[in-house]
Amino acid sequence: MKENPQELEQIELELLLEAIFRRYGYDFRHYARASLKRRVAQRMQRAGIDRISGLIPPLLHDRGFFDQFLKDMSVTVTDMFRDPDFFVALRTQVIPVLKTYPFIKIWHAGCATGEEVYSLAILLKEEGLYDRAQIYATDYNNHSLAVAREGIYPLKQMQQYHENYLRAGGRRSFSDYYHARYGAAKMNDSLRANVTFANHNLASDGVFGEMQLVICRNVLIYFDQQLQNRVLTLLHDSLSHRGFLCLGNKESLKFSSVQDRFEDHVYEQRIFKRLPPEYRA
């Protein structure tokens, strides 16, 4: 029988993902294959391994090697006030509703290294809502969470973040929210006062409280349709009635099992509102 290199690679990849799941409980089996293969190839190149199956022994027996693999797998493309128009919509179309609650709980799922969490905290402070809010910021990557908890970012990025902040409707100088020293910017401690950073894996963990706002932007694009559906159901079940769900601008509820459980709130920015059961189509 003639060998099919692509078929063999697929078998090796499936064995690798199954080994990771059974050894560590991290489930990458339903991640989008194109992105997954790129990140596996990066780890192979860095480790000097020429076959996917060659990754399995060190991943199973060397926790440090697995931690490096986990860093490669985590997508940390993020900025302060990324997509400023989204934050304008959040400020003008969502915050006024949240202000009617005595206390609000917010889940920021897939928070990566925390830039958007601090952006949200700044927005809430400027709207006088921060003291009545609790933010739960989660990610499966402990390295990213450690960066987020420290809130220290390269100073050279602050000019771009300042521009994003102003475009997002910022009302002060962005420099009011951090201290610059030794080429780094440390976000003010007051921005972390009502933030809890925690490990949570969207692919395998459960419902996360009853939130008035759930933000999960630019995460679903890395999942296949089955995992997207699982995560959207999880996000729905974590929302209170009339709670808001915010996705990335390339993400959608279409073709998911929960699409009829939401109504569009600001569709251009992928902001949806959960419907009570009696209002569902």
N, C-alpha and C positions, 0 to 999 in steps of 0.2 A: 504494500500500500504506500502510495506516494505521500510524503510528509506535507502538511499544510502549515507553514510557519505561523500564520495568523490564528489558526485554530489552536495550535500548541500554546501560543502566547495567551490566548483567552483562558485555556485550562489553567495555566500557571497563575494568571491573575486571580481567577476564582479561588484557587487553592490558597493563595496569599491572603486574600480578604477573609476567607473562612478561618484560617489560622489566627489572624488578628482578632477576629470576633470571639473565637473560642478561648483564646489565651488571655485577652485583656478586656473583652466586652465592648470594644469599639466597633461599631457596625458601619463599614464603608461599602457594603455589598450593593447598595442602591444609589451610590453616587454616580453622577453623569460620567460615562466612560472616557470621553475625550479628555476632560480635566484630570480625571483620576490617572490615566496613563501618563500624562505629562509629568505629574508629580512623582509617580513611581519611577519614571525614567530619570528624573533629577536625583532622587535618592540613590539609584543604581550608579549613576555617573559619579556622585560624590564618594560613594563607597567602593568604587572600582569593581563593581559586579556587572557581569555582562548578560545575565539571564534573570528574569523575574523570580524564578524559583530559588535563585541563589540568595534572595533576601530572607527567605523563610527561616533558616536556622538562626541567624543573628537576631532576627526579630523575636523569635520564640525564647531565646536564652539570654539575651542581653537587654535589660530594661533601658539602659542608656541609649542603645541603638534605636529602640522603639521610640523613645522620647524625641530623638532627632527626626525620625520618620513622621511622628505626629506633628512636629513643627512644619515639616514640608507639606503636610496634608492640609494644614489650616490656612484658609484664605484670609489674609489680613490687609486687603486693599481697602483703605478707609481714610477719611479726612475729617477735620472739624467742619461742621456745617456742610457736609457733602451734599450736593444737589440743593443749593440754597432755596430753590422754588418749593421744595418739599417743606422746608422749615417755615417758609412764609405761609404755606397752607396750614401747617400745624398750628402756627401762632394765631392765624385769623379764623380758621374754620373748625378747629378742634378744642383749643384751649378755652374759648368762651363757654363751651359746653361743660368742660371739666371743672370750670370755676363754680358751677352750680352744686358740686358735691362737697361735703364737709371734709372729705379726705379721699385721696386717689392713690391707687396702686398701679404701677407701670412695670411691665416686663419688657426689657430690651434683650431679645434673644439673638444669639450670634453676635455678641458685642465686640468681638476681636480684641484689639488693643485699647479700646475705650474712647477713641476720639469722639464718636457720635454720642456716647453717654454724657460726656462733659458738655457737648453742644446742647443736649437736651436740658441738662441741669442749668446752664446759663439762660436758656429760653424761659424755663420755669421761674427762675429768680426774677428775671425782668418782668414777668407777668404776675408777680406776687403770689405764685402758687407753690413754690418750692417747699415752704415750711409745712404745707399740707399734703405733701407727696412722699411716697416711698418708691424708689426705683430699684428693681431687681435686674442686674445686668449679668447675663450668663454666656458662657462659651464652653466648649469641650476641651479647649487647649489651655492647660494650666500656665504655660509660658506667656501666652497672650494676656491671660487674666492677671499675671504678676505685673506686666507692663501697665495694664489698665489701673490696677490698684495704686501704683506709684504715681501715675499721672505726670510722667516726665517725658517730654518729646523734644526733638531737635529744634533749636531756636530758628534755624534757617527756614523752617516750614511755617513759622508764625505769620509772615507777610501774606502768604496765600490764604491762611486761615482767617486773617483779619479781613481780607477781601470777601471771602465766603460769608463771614459773619455780617458784614455790612449789607451784602446782597440778600441775606436771610432776614433782614429787618432789624439788625442789632441796634441798640439804643445808646450804647456807651462806646468807649474805646475798648477794643478786644484785649489790650494789654492790661486792663484792670483786673483780668481774671487769671493772670499767671505772674510768676516771678522769674525773671531771667537771670541766669548765672552760669558761668563756664560753658557757654555755647548751648545751654539747654534751657527749656522752659518748664517750670513746675506749676501745674494747675493749682489754684487756691484750695486749701483744705476744706473750706466751706462748701465747695462743690461736691465733695464726697460724703458730707455729713449724713445725707439721706439716701446713700447708694449702697447696696449690698452686692458685691461681686461674688459669683458662685459658679461652680462647675455644673453644667447641665448639657446633656447630649440629646439633641433633637431627634436623632435617629433611634434612640433606645429608651430615653427617660420619659417620665409621665407628665401629667398636667401640672401646671405651675400656678396654683392659686386661682383667685377670681379677680381679674384685672379690669380696670377701666380703659387702659390703653396697652396694646401690645405692638411693639415695633420689631419687625424681622425683615430687614431690607437687604437685598442682594445676597441672600443665602440659598433660596430655593433654586436658583439657576444652576447650582452645582449638584442637584439631586435629579434622579430619574423620576418619571411620573408616579410610580408607586410610592416612593419616599416623599415626594411633594404632597401627595394626598394624605399620607400619614401625618406629616407635620402640620398641614393646614387644619386637619381635624383637631390636632393637639392645641393649636393656637385658638381655634374656635372655642374649644371646651375650657380654655383658660380665661375667657372673656366673660364679663358680666353682660346681662342684656343691655343693648344699646352701647356696648363698649366698642372702641375703635381698633381696627387692625390696619397697620401700615406695612406695605410691601415695597419692594424695589420697583423702579419704573419699567423694568423688563419682565416683571412677574405678574401673575394673574390668578384669579380664582376659577377661571373658565376650565371646564372639564373635570373639576374636582367634585368630590361628593358633598362639599359644603357650599357650593356656589349659590344655592338658593337660600342659604341661611344668613346672607349678608345683603345689604343694599349699598350702592355706590354713594360715597359721601363727597369725595373729591377724586374722581376717577383718574384725571390726568396725573395725579400724584400717587395713585394706587392707595388711597385711603378709603376704607370700607367701614360700615357700621353693622354690628351684629344685630340681627332681627330677633325679637321674641318669638317663641314657637308659633303663636297664633297668627303671625304676620307672614309666615313663610309661604312661598308659592306652592 
